[in-house]
Amino acid sequence: MRQKLFTVTDCFEIARRGTAIVGDRQANIPDFKIGNSIVLTLPEGQEIVTKVSDIELTTTISGRRLIIGVLIENFTKRDIPIGTEVFLSE
């Protein structure tokens, strides 16, 4: 069973690096790292499989919540709508 990592709350492109997807995740979700495969489930149900090319941002808020920014390759900001759910691939 796939484990949900976060839901996309923002998405932007970083020149020469790729597309960053940003979201909130709970502290009890397993860690993931560069090179892990992830599955993006778009709001309409389409699934996209990609890899984490970099982790840009991790912030603890009140010891409970993390904000994370993950770089992915081969997709643009237009490909990843807000509300997309991100899962660790099996």
Backbone atoms as SQL, in Angstrom:
CREATE TABLE atoms (id INTEGER PRIMARY KEY, chain TEXT, resi INTEGER, resn TEXT, atom TEXT, x REAL, y REAL, z REAL);
INSERT INTO atoms VALUES
  (1, 'A', 1, 'MET', 'N', 0.838, -1.183, 0.000),
  (2, 'A', 1, 'MET', 'CA', 0.000, 0.000, 0.000),
  (3, 'A', 1, 'MET', 'C', 0.879, 1.241, 0.000),
  (4, 'A', 2, 'ARG', 'N', 0.539, 2.182, -0.868),
  (5, 'A', 2, 'ARG', 'CA', 1.314, 3.418, -0.950),
  (6, 'A', 2, 'ARG', 'C', 1.055, 4.297, 0.264),
  (7, 'A', 3, 'GLN', 'N', 2.089, 5.017, 0.669),
  (8, 'A', 3, 'GLN', 'CA', 1.976, 5.922, 1.808),
  (9, 'A', 3, 'GLN', 'C', 1.908, 7.355, 1.298),
  (10, 'A', 4, 'LYS', 'N', 0.885, 8.094, 1.724),
  (11, 'A', 4, 'LYS', 'CA', 0.739, 9.481, 1.314),
  (12, 'A', 4, 'LYS', 'C', 1.781, 10.326, 2.020),
  (13, 'A', 5, 'LEU', 'N', 2.466, 11.159, 1.236),
  (14, 'A', 5, 'LEU', 'CA', 3.485, 12.032, 1.775),
  (15, 'A', 5, 'LEU', 'C', 2.940, 13.429, 2.050),
  (16, 'A', 6, 'PHE', 'N', 2.232, 14.001, 1.066),
  (17, 'A', 6, 'PHE', 'CA', 1.643, 15.323, 1.243),
  (18, 'A', 6, 'PHE', 'C', 0.718, 15.637, 0.080),
  (19, 'A', 7, 'THR', 'N', -0.013, 16.735, 0.204),
  (20, 'A', 7, 'THR', 'CA', -0.850, 17.263, -0.863),
  (21, 'A', 7, 'THR', 'C', -0.220, 18.565, -1.344),
  (22, 'A', 8, 'VAL', 'N', -0.139, 18.745, -2.650),
  (23, 'A', 8, 'VAL', 'CA', 0.500, 19.928, -3.236),
  (24, 'A', 8, 'VAL', 'C', -0.331, 21.173, -2.930),
  (25, 'A', 9, 'THR', 'N', 0.337, 22.170, -2.305),
  (26, 'A', 9, 'THR', 'CA', -0.306, 23.455, -2.015),
  (27, 'A', 9, 'THR', 'C', 0.275, 24.583, -2.863),
  (28, 'A', 10, 'ASP', 'N', 1.420, 24.317, -3.517),
  (29, 'A', 10, 'ASP', 'CA', 2.031, 25.300, -4.410),
  (30, 'A', 10, 'ASP', 'C', 2.959, 24.550, -5.360),
  (31, 'A', 11, 'CYS', 'N', 3.203, 25.157, -6.500),
  (32, 'A', 11, 'CYS', 'CA', 4.065, 24.546, -7.499),
  (33, 'A', 11, 'CYS', 'C', 4.737, 25.670, -8.277),
  (34, 'A', 12, 'PHE', 'N', 6.037, 25.556, -8.492),
  (35, 'A', 12, 'PHE', 'CA', 6.744, 26.578, -9.254),
  (36, 'A', 12, 'PHE', 'C', 7.965, 25.956, -9.920),
  (37, 'A', 13, 'GLU', 'N', 8.505, 26.653, -10.902),
  (38, 'A', 13, 'GLU', 'CA', 9.655, 26.157, -11.640),
  (39, 'A', 13, 'GLU', 'C', 10.915, 26.890, -11.210),
  (40, 'A', 14, 'ILE', 'N', 12.002, 26.142, -11.100),
  (41, 'A', 14, 'ILE', 'CA', 13.307, 26.701, -10.769),
  (42, 'A', 14, 'ILE', 'C', 14.180, 26.516, -12.007),
  (43, 'A', 15, 'ALA', 'N', 14.656, 27.623, -12.557),
  (44, 'A', 15, 'ALA', 'CA', 15.433, 27.585, -13.797),
  (45, 'A', 15, 'ALA', 'C', 16.584, 26.593, -13.705),
  (46, 'A', 16, 'ARG', 'N', 16.710, 25.778, -14.733),
  (47, 'A', 16, 'ARG', 'CA', 17.780, 24.784, -14.882),
  (48, 'A', 16, 'ARG', 'C', 17.780, 23.700, -13.807),
  (49, 'A', 17, 'ARG', 'N', 16.726, 23.627, -13.000),
  (50, 'A', 17, 'ARG', 'CA', 16.690, 22.606, -11.946),
  (51, 'A', 17, 'ARG', 'C', 15.467, 21.720, -12.019),
  (52, 'A', 18, 'GLY', 'N', 14.323, 22.278, -12.398),
  (53, 'A', 18, 'GLY', 'CA', 13.123, 21.468, -12.480),
  (54, 'A', 18, 'GLY', 'C', 11.931, 22.157, -11.844),
  (55, 'A', 19, 'THR', 'N', 10.917, 21.382, -11.579),
  (56, 'A', 19, 'THR', 'CA', 9.676, 21.876, -10.996),
  (57, 'A', 19, 'THR', 'C', 9.631, 21.506, -9.524),
  (58, 'A', 20, 'ALA', 'N', 9.311, 22.476, -8.688),
  (59, 'A', 20, 'ALA', 'CA', 9.196, 22.233, -7.251),
  (60, 'A', 20, 'ALA', 'C', 7.729, 22.112, -6.890),
  (61, 'A', 21, 'ILE', 'N', 7.400, 21.052, -6.177),
  (62, 'A', 21, 'ILE', 'CA', 6.056, 20.891, -5.629),
  (63, 'A', 21, 'ILE', 'C', 6.167, 21.057, -4.124),
  (64, 'A', 22, 'VAL', 'N', 5.250, 21.810, -3.557),
  (65, 'A', 22, 'VAL', 'CA', 5.319, 22.175, -2.145),
  (66, 'A', 22, 'VAL', 'C', 4.044, 21.748, -1.454),
  (67, 'A', 23, 'GLY', 'N', 4.157, 21.273, -0.216),
  (68, 'A', 23, 'GLY', 'CA', 2.969, 20.891, 0.537),
  (69, 'A', 23, 'GLY', 'C', 3.256, 20.712, 2.010),
  (70, 'A', 24, 'ASP', 'N', 2.190, 20.481, 2.747),
  (71, 'A', 24, 'ASP', 'CA', 2.270, 20.211, 4.178),
  (72, 'A', 24, 'ASP', 'C', 2.225, 18.695, 4.375),
  (73, 'A', 25, 'ARG', 'N', 3.002, 18.219, 5.301),
  (74, 'A', 25, 'ARG', 'CA', 2.909, 16.802, 5.651),
  (75, 'A', 25, 'ARG', 'C', 3.032, 16.652, 7.154),
  (76, 'A', 26, 'GLN', 'N', 2.421, 15.646, 7.687),
  (77, 'A', 26, 'GLN', 'CA', 2.486, 15.388, 9.111),
  (78, 'A', 26, 'GLN', 'C', 3.836, 14.770, 9.461),
  (79, 'A', 27, 'ALA', 'N', 4.296, 15.027, 10.662),
  (80, 'A', 27, 'ALA', 'CA', 5.618, 14.569, 11.092),
  (81, 'A', 27, 'ALA', 'C', 5.738, 13.048, 11.138),
  (82, 'A', 28, 'ASN', 'N', 4.632, 12.313, 11.248),
  (83, 'A', 28, 'ASN', 'CA', 4.711, 10.857, 11.383),
  (84, 'A', 28, 'ASN', 'C', 4.788, 10.129, 10.042),
  (85, 'A', 29, 'ILE', 'N', 4.820, 10.854, 8.922),
  (86, 'A', 29, 'ILE', 'CA', 4.948, 10.236, 7.607),
  (87, 'A', 29, 'ILE', 'C', 6.403, 9.822, 7.409),
  (88, 'A', 30, 'PRO', 'N', 6.658, 8.641, 6.827),
  (89, 'A', 30, 'PRO', 'CA', 8.043, 8.187, 6.647),
  (90, 'A', 30, 'PRO', 'C', 8.864, 9.158, 5.807),
  (91, 'A', 31, 'ASP', 'N', 10.141, 9.222, 6.105),
  (92, 'A', 31, 'ASP', 'CA', 11.043, 10.065, 5.329),
  (93, 'A', 31, 'ASP', 'C', 11.245, 9.460, 3.946),
  (94, 'A', 32, 'PHE', 'N', 11.583, 10.302, 3.016),
  (95, 'A', 32, 'PHE', 'CA', 11.944, 9.849, 1.681),
  (96, 'A', 32, 'PHE', 'C', 13.162, 10.651, 1.265),
  (97, 'A', 33, 'LYS', 'N', 13.813, 10.234, 0.191),
  (98, 'A', 33, 'LYS', 'CA', 15.079, 10.864, -0.173),
  (99, 'A', 33, 'LYS', 'C', 15.202, 11.023, -1.683),
  (100, 'A', 34, 'ILE', 'N', 16.243, 11.710, -2.083),
  (101, 'A', 34, 'ILE', 'CA', 16.533, 11.909, -3.497),
  (102, 'A', 34, 'ILE', 'C', 16.651, 10.541, -4.171),
  (103, 'A', 35, 'GLY', 'N', 16.014, 10.420, -5.316),
  (104, 'A', 35, 'GLY', 'CA', 16.038, 9.166, -6.064),
  (105, 'A', 35, 'GLY', 'C', 14.822, 8.290, -5.836),
  (106, 'A', 36, 'ASN', 'N', 14.061, 8.531, -4.759),
  (107, 'A', 36, 'ASN', 'CA', 12.848, 7.749, -4.523),
  (108, 'A', 36, 'ASN', 'C', 11.825, 8.001, -5.623),
  (109, 'A', 37, 'SER', 'N', 11.121, 6.950, -6.000),
  (110, 'A', 37, 'SER', 'CA', 9.995, 7.095, -6.920),
  (111, 'A', 37, 'SER', 'C', 8.783, 7.561, -6.138),
  (112, 'A', 38, 'ILE', 'N', 8.048, 8.513, -6.732),
  (113, 'A', 38, 'ILE', 'CA', 6.812, 8.979, -6.124),
  (114, 'A', 38, 'ILE', 'C', 5.708, 8.933, -7.166),
  (115, 'A', 39, 'VAL', 'N', 4.482, 8.821, -6.682),
  (116, 'A', 39, 'VAL', 'CA', 3.305, 8.816, -7.538),
  (117, 'A', 39, 'VAL', 'C', 2.511, 10.075, -7.230),
  (118, 'A', 40, 'LEU', 'N', 2.229, 10.851, -8.279),
  (119, 'A', 40, 'LEU', 'CA', 1.415, 12.049, -8.144),
  (120, 'A', 40, 'LEU', 'C', 0.020, 11.702, -8.645),
  (121, 'A', 41, 'THR', 'N', -0.984, 11.836, -7.782),
  (122, 'A', 41, 'THR', 'CA', -2.365, 11.589, -8.174),
  (123, 'A', 41, 'THR', 'C', -3.049, 12.935, -8.340),
  (124, 'A', 42, 'LEU', 'N', -3.307, 13.294, -9.594),
  (125, 'A', 42, 'LEU', 'CA', -3.927, 14.573, -9.910),
  (126, 'A', 42, 'LEU', 'C', -5.380, 14.576, -9.433),
  (127, 'A', 43, 'PRO', 'N', -5.957, 15.757, -9.204),
  (128, 'A', 43, 'PRO', 'CA', -7.328, 15.825, -8.695),
  (129, 'A', 43, 'PRO', 'C', -8.352, 15.064, -9.538),
  (130, 'A', 44, 'GLU', 'N', -8.137, 14.975, -10.860),
  (131, 'A', 44, 'GLU', 'CA', -9.091, 14.236, -11.694),
  (132, 'A', 44, 'GLU', 'C', -8.835, 12.733, -11.708),
  (133, 'A', 45, 'GLY', 'N', -7.788, 12.276, -10.976),
  (134, 'A', 45, 'GLY', 'CA', -7.535, 10.845, -10.825),
  (135, 'A', 45, 'GLY', 'C', -6.370, 10.298, -11.627),
  (136, 'A', 46, 'GLN', 'N', -5.844, 11.050, -12.585),
  (137, 'A', 46, 'GLN', 'CA', -4.694, 10.591, -13.357),
  (138, 'A', 46, 'GLN', 'C', -3.484, 10.437, -12.449),
  (139, 'A', 47, 'GLU', 'N', -2.692, 9.386, -12.680),
  (140, 'A', 47, 'GLU', 'CA', -1.485, 9.156, -11.887),
  (141, 'A', 47, 'GLU', 'C', -0.242, 9.372, -12.736),
  (142, 'A', 48, 'ILE', 'N', 0.744, 10.033, -12.156),
  (143, 'A', 48, 'ILE', 'CA', 2.029, 10.295, -12.792),
  (144, 'A', 48, 'ILE', 'C', 3.103, 9.719, -11.876),
  (145, 'A', 49, 'VAL', 'N', 4.016, 8.948, -12.448),
  (146, 'A', 49, 'VAL', 'CA', 5.138, 8.411, -11.676),
  (147, 'A', 49, 'VAL', 'C', 6.376, 9.214, -12.051),
  (148, 'A', 50, 'THR', 'N', 7.111, 9.677, -11.048),
  (149, 'A', 50, 'THR', 'CA', 8.335, 10.438, -11.269),
  (150, 'A', 50, 'THR', 'C', 9.297, 10.152, -10.121),
  (151, 'A', 51, 'LYS', 'N', 10.439, 10.799, -10.149),
  (152, 'A', 51, 'LYS', 'CA', 11.431, 10.620, -9.092),
  (153, 'A', 51, 'LYS', 'C', 11.741, 11.938, -8.425),
  (154, 'A', 52, 'VAL', 'N', 12.131, 11.861, -7.172),
  (155, 'A', 52, 'VAL', 'CA', 12.577, 13.031, -6.419),
  (156, 'A', 52, 'VAL', 'C', 13.990, 13.345, -6.885),
  (157, 'A', 53, 'SER', 'N', 14.186, 14.546, -7.463),
  (158, 'A', 53, 'SER', 'CA', 15.533, 14.918, -7.903),
  (159, 'A', 53, 'SER', 'C', 16.263, 15.768, -6.858),
  (160, 'A', 54, 'ASP', 'N', 15.503, 16.372, -5.944),
  (161, 'A', 54, 'ASP', 'CA', 16.108, 17.123, -4.846),
  (162, 'A', 54, 'ASP', 'C', 15.020, 17.456, -3.836),
  (163, 'A', 55, 'ILE', 'N', 15.418, 17.691, -2.619),
  (164, 'A', 55, 'ILE', 'CA', 14.508, 18.140, -1.578),
  (165, 'A', 55, 'ILE', 'C', 14.951, 19.537, -1.213),
  (166, 'A', 56, 'GLU', 'N', 14.078, 20.504, -1.463),
  (167, 'A', 56, 'GLU', 'CA', 14.435, 21.908, -1.349),
  (168, 'A', 56, 'GLU', 'C', 14.164, 22.512, 0.014),
  (169, 'A', 57, 'LEU', 'N', 13.182, 22.034, 0.708),
  (170, 'A', 57, 'LEU', 'CA', 12.721, 22.762, 1.880),
  (171, 'A', 57, 'LEU', 'C', 12.093, 21.798, 2.865),
  (172, 'A', 58, 'THR', 'N', 12.529, 21.847, 4.084),
  (173, 'A', 58, 'THR', 'CA', 11.839, 21.137, 5.154),
  (174, 'A', 58, 'THR', 'C', 11.820, 22.053, 6.366),
  (175, 'A', 59, 'THR', 'N', 10.655, 22.312, 6.892),
  (176, 'A', 59, 'THR', 'CA', 10.508, 23.213, 8.018),
  (177, 'A', 59, 'THR', 'C', 9.557, 22.599, 9.035),
  (178, 'A', 60, 'THR', 'N', 9.951, 22.589, 10.282),
  (179, 'A', 60, 'THR', 'CA', 9.068, 22.130, 11.341),
  (180, 'A', 60, 'THR', 'C', 8.328, 23.332, 11.898),
  (181, 'A', 61, 'ILE', 'N', 7.032, 23.194, 12.020),
  (182, 'A', 61, 'ILE', 'CA', 6.213, 24.262, 12.568),
  (183, 'A', 61, 'ILE', 'C', 5.576, 23.743, 13.848),
  (184, 'A', 62, 'SER', 'N', 5.880, 24.357, 14.952),
  (185, 'A', 62, 'SER', 'CA', 5.336, 23.976, 16.258),
  (186, 'A', 62, 'SER', 'C', 5.596, 22.507, 16.576),
  (187, 'A', 63, 'GLY', 'N', 6.657, 21.960, 16.005),
  (188, 'A', 63, 'GLY', 'CA', 7.009, 20.571, 16.280),
  (189, 'A', 63, 'GLY', 'C', 6.043, 19.548, 15.722),
  (190, 'A', 64, 'ARG', 'N', 5.047, 19.961, 14.955),
  (191, 'A', 64, 'ARG', 'CA', 4.039, 19.023, 14.490),
  (192, 'A', 64, 'ARG', 'C', 3.914, 18.919, 12.981),
  (193, 'A', 65, 'ARG', 'N', 4.131, 19.976, 12.280),
  (194, 'A', 65, 'ARG', 'CA', 3.855, 19.990, 10.861),
  (195, 'A', 65, 'ARG', 'C', 5.121, 20.317, 10.076),
  (196, 'A', 66, 'LEU', 'N', 5.280, 19.710, 8.946),
  (197, 'A', 66, 'LEU', 'CA', 6.425, 19.988, 8.092),
  (198, 'A', 66, 'LEU', 'C', 5.928, 20.562, 6.772),
  (199, 'A', 67, 'ILE', 'N', 6.641, 21.549, 6.277),
  (200, 'A', 67, 'ILE', 'CA', 6.408, 22.051, 4.937),
  (201, 'A', 67, 'ILE', 'C', 7.570, 21.539, 4.102),
  (202, 'A', 68, 'ILE', 'N', 7.265, 20.941, 2.979),
  (203, 'A', 68, 'ILE', 'CA', 8.312, 20.324, 2.174),
  (204, 'A', 68, 'ILE', 'C', 8.219, 20.789, 0.736),
  (205, 'A', 69, 'GLY', 'N', 9.359, 21.003, 0.116),
  (206, 'A', 69, 'GLY', 'CA', 9.444, 21.307, -1.302),
  (207, 'A', 69, 'GLY', 'C', 10.290, 20.240, -1.963),
  (208, 'A', 70, 'VAL', 'N', 9.748, 19.622, -2.981),
  (209, 'A', 70, 'VAL', 'CA', 10.422, 18.518, -3.656),
  (210, 'A', 70, 'VAL', 'C', 10.587, 18.873, -5.129),
  (211, 'A', 71, 'LEU', 'N', 11.790, 18.712, -5.650),
  (212, 'A', 71, 'LEU', 'CA', 12.028, 18.942, -7.075),
  (213, 'A', 71, 'LEU', 'C', 11.779, 17.655, -7.847),
  (214, 'A', 72, 'ILE', 'N', 11.052, 17.799, -8.951),
  (215, 'A', 72, 'ILE', 'CA', 10.822, 16.676, -9.846),
  (216, 'A', 72, 'ILE', 'C', 11.250, 17.098, -11.243),
  (217, 'A', 73, 'GLU', 'N', 11.572, 16.125, -12.076),
  (218, 'A', 73, 'GLU', 'CA', 12.014, 16.408, -13.427),
  (219, 'A', 73, 'GLU', 'C', 10.937, 16.035, -14.436),
  (220, 'A', 74, 'ASN', 'N', 11.058, 16.601, -15.635),
  (221, 'A', 74, 'ASN', 'CA', 10.225, 16.250, -16.790),
  (222, 'A', 74, 'ASN', 'C', 8.773, 16.688, -16.701),
  (223, 'A', 75, 'PHE', 'N', 8.432, 17.544, -15.769),
  (224, 'A', 75, 'PHE', 'CA', 7.079, 18.079, -15.673),
  (225, 'A', 75, 'PHE', 'C', 7.173, 19.574, -15.416),
  (226, 'A', 76, 'THR', 'N', 6.174, 20.319, -15.869),
  (227, 'A', 76, 'THR', 'CA', 6.145, 21.755, -15.643),
  (228, 'A', 76, 'THR', 'C', 5.081, 22.090, -14.610),
  (229, 'A', 77, 'LYS', 'N', 5.085, 23.334, -14.205),
  (230, 'A', 77, 'LYS', 'CA', 4.097, 23.820, -13.243),
  (231, 'A', 77, 'LYS', 'C', 2.670, 23.565, -13.747),
  (232, 'A', 78, 'ARG', 'N', 2.454, 23.694, -15.038),
  (233, 'A', 78, 'ARG', 'CA', 1.121, 23.480, -15.615),
  (234, 'A', 78, 'ARG', 'C', 0.669, 22.026, -15.523),
  (235, 'A', 79, 'ASP', 'N', 1.606, 21.095, -15.385),
  (236, 'A', 79, 'ASP', 'CA', 1.272, 19.667, -15.323),
  (237, 'A', 79, 'ASP', 'C', 0.773, 19.231, -13.946),
  (238, 'A', 80, 'ILE', 'N', 1.116, 19.995, -12.898),
  (239, 'A', 80, 'ILE', 'CA', 0.851, 19.571, -11.516),
  (240, 'A', 80, 'ILE', 'C', -0.088, 20.577, -10.845),
  (241, 'A', 81, 'PRO', 'N', -1.399, 20.332, -10.844),
  (242, 'A', 81, 'PRO', 'CA', -2.326, 21.288, -10.214),
  (243, 'A', 81, 'PRO', 'C', -2.281, 21.233, -8.683),
  (244, 'A', 82, 'ILE', 'N', -2.656, 22.344, -8.072),
  (245, 'A', 82, 'ILE', 'CA', -2.818, 22.395, -6.620),
  (246, 'A', 82, 'ILE', 'C', -3.852, 21.328, -6.241),
  (247, 'A', 83, 'GLY', 'N', -3.621, 20.630, -5.157),
  (248, 'A', 83, 'GLY', 'CA', -4.517, 19.547, -4.738),
  (249, 'A', 83, 'GLY', 'C', -4.047, 18.164, -5.145),
  (250, 'A', 84, 'THR', 'N', -2.983, 18.104, -5.955),
  (251, 'A', 84, 'THR', 'CA', -2.396, 16.816, -6.330),
  (252, 'A', 84, 'THR', 'C', -1.861, 16.138, -5.068),
  (253, 'A', 85, 'GLU', 'N', -2.144, 14.843, -4.933),
  (254, 'A', 85, 'GLU', 'CA', -1.644, 14.092, -3.771),
  (255, 'A', 85, 'GLU', 'C', -0.370, 13.358, -4.165),
  (256, 'A', 86, 'VAL', 'N', 0.599, 13.365, -3.245),
  (257, 'A', 86, 'VAL', 'CA', 1.920, 12.771, -3.497),
  (258, 'A', 86, 'VAL', 'C', 2.087, 11.549, -2.603),
  (259, 'A', 87, 'PHE', 'N', 2.404, 10.413, -3.228),
  (260, 'A', 87, 'PHE', 'CA', 2.571, 9.160, -2.513),
  (261, 'A', 87, 'PHE', 'C', 3.959, 8.606, -2.761),
  (262, 'A', 88, 'LEU', 'N', 4.505, 7.920, -1.766),
  (263, 'A', 88, 'LEU', 'CA', 5.734, 7.161, -1.947),
  (264, 'A', 88, 'LEU', 'C', 5.380, 5.916, -2.739),
  (265, 'A', 89, 'SER', 'N', 6.087, 5.670, -3.828),
  (266, 'A', 89, 'SER', 'CA', 5.797, 4.511, -4.661),
  (267, 'A', 89, 'SER', 'C', 6.117, 3.233, -3.897),
  (268, 'A', 90, 'GLU', 'N', 5.389, 2.192, -4.199),
  (269, 'A', 90, 'GLU', 'CA', 5.591, 0.900, -3.502),
  (270, 'A', 90, 'GLU', 'C', 6.900, 0.279, -3.867);
